[in-house]
Amino acid sequence: MTVEPIKNGNLRIWLAEDEIEEWGLEDSRGIGVRRLVRHALSAVGQRSAPRMWAEMIPVEGGCVLLV
């Protein structure tokens, strides 16, 4: 997993295929996504907001998650 802070406090998170499964991102309820985003935010020293928007975009070999 690679976490890149981008403008306006947003994040770009790159995940390999095995990491998608490891984090449970195939769960349609979004539990894995919330857990991953909290982890990524803490890794870059940001706090979690009460409401966040996330978009998963498939890329070759995994996905990118925009938060």
N, C-alpha and C positions, 0 to 999 in steps of 0.2 A: 504494500500500500504506500502510495506517495501522496502527501497532502501539500497542496500549494495554496497559500493565501492569495487571493486576488482582490481587486478593488472593492471598496465599500464593505469590507468585513466578510466578504463571501469566500468560499473555499472551492477548490477543484480537487477532487479525490480520485486518483487513478487506482483501479483494482484489477488484478489478474483473475482469470477464470476460477482458479482454486480459492482465491480470497472471497469471491462472491459467495461460494458455497460455505466457506469457513465462517463468514459473518452472518449467515442465514438470510441473505438478501432475497432469496426466492420466496420468502414468506409474504403472502399477499397482505397481511395485516400491518406490515411496516415496522415490526418490532426490531428486526435486525438493522434496518436503516437508521432508526432512532439511536440505537446503541452505537453503531458505527460513527454517526455524526457527533454524538457526545464525546466519543474517544478522540476523533479528529480535532474537534474544537479545543479540547484540553491539551492536545499535543502541540498546538500552536499558541496556547495561552489565551484563548478566547472563551467567553462564557456562553452557555446555551441560552437562546432566546425562548420565550414561551411559545412562539409560533415561528416555524421555519418552513421554508419551501425547499424541496429537493427534487432533482430530475436525474434519472439514470439514463445514460446514453451508451448503447453498445458500441464498442470499438473492437478492432481485431485483437484477440487474445484476452479480452476482459470487458471493462466498462469504465466510464468516467461518471462520477457523481458530482453534480453542481449543487452547492448549498448556498 
